[in-house]
């Protein structure tokens, strides 16, 4: 099933605009409140039925597993075929450009509980990339050209948000050292302590990305997301943006969530032990209880580039603007700077040697 949101004035496809937090028509510049569109949609549901689109496949035989990995839909506006992966939940028609939502990939147990709408737009993502590239002396000059950029995409990435209460019981071995001396001896006094820390910590919305397409370390680097601003899920926020459904279910992500909760608890309690010369953990008991999980879509801008046939991926938090990504190095520039520094250092050492030799004579 495909879902499209149409302009009430010109019937063009409308998209969610991060700047205005409204649905905007790119053809007649009309804007609509999300709540108003949803209300009107509810009024029209009694008159219109959703169309179920059966995936269409070519007559030739598919290889094993290939058929299940992709679906073909028909655009409601122009009739063109939209080829999408099975995990795609929102995209655009490649022929008419209208934003569409694959409702079948978001229904039932797959429907998200929450969504954080995009706050930053494409222009701001480009500006963040330029700031990320500026000042990098070892960056290849041609990498900054537009020719290296392949794609800039706004994607709602699936996350599981874990809530839990933690009971912690920690024991540390610590020492303090004091040194002094008199006319006869030097003294060292070492005192030993057993330190106990006990307490409860509540964790709300610990995020774990549930997409195989997104590197987990990159998604963690984009944190934090302000989950307190999340909205109840509505497909209207997906209009004009890409979206994926989860590939890893909550049970598969629970281990990563538990590890993050445990590490954070241990670090928090360890930071409370201050004023000692040395501290060593003897026992760290962390019991996680009352776990709850919610399914959410979080906003991410992805930027893909290619340099010397090697792909590079950058990402920006669509809510806060935090930007991450690895950069290539121009080894020619590196060795040039290395040679300059080596020659300079050699000259300084030679000069010091001459001065020291002259002083000794």
Secondary structure, 3 states (H helix, E strand, C coil): CEECCECCCCCCEEEEECCCCEEEECCCCCEECHHHHHHHHHHHCCCCCCCCCCCCCCCCCCCCCCHHHEEEEECCCCCCEEEEECCEEEEECCCCCCEEEEHHHCCHHHCCCEECCCCCCHHHHHHHHHHHHCCCCCCCHHHHCHHHEEEEEEEEEEEEEEEEEEEEEEEEEEEEEEEEECCCCEEEEEEEEEEEEEEEEEEEEEEEECCCCCCHHHHHHCCCCCHHHCEECCHHHHCCCEEECCCCCHHHHHHHHHHHHHHHHHHHHHHCCCCCCEEEEEEEEEEEEEEEEEEEEEEEEEEEEEECCEEEEEEEECCCCCEEECCCCCHHHHHHHHHHHHHHHHHHHHHHHHHHHHHHC
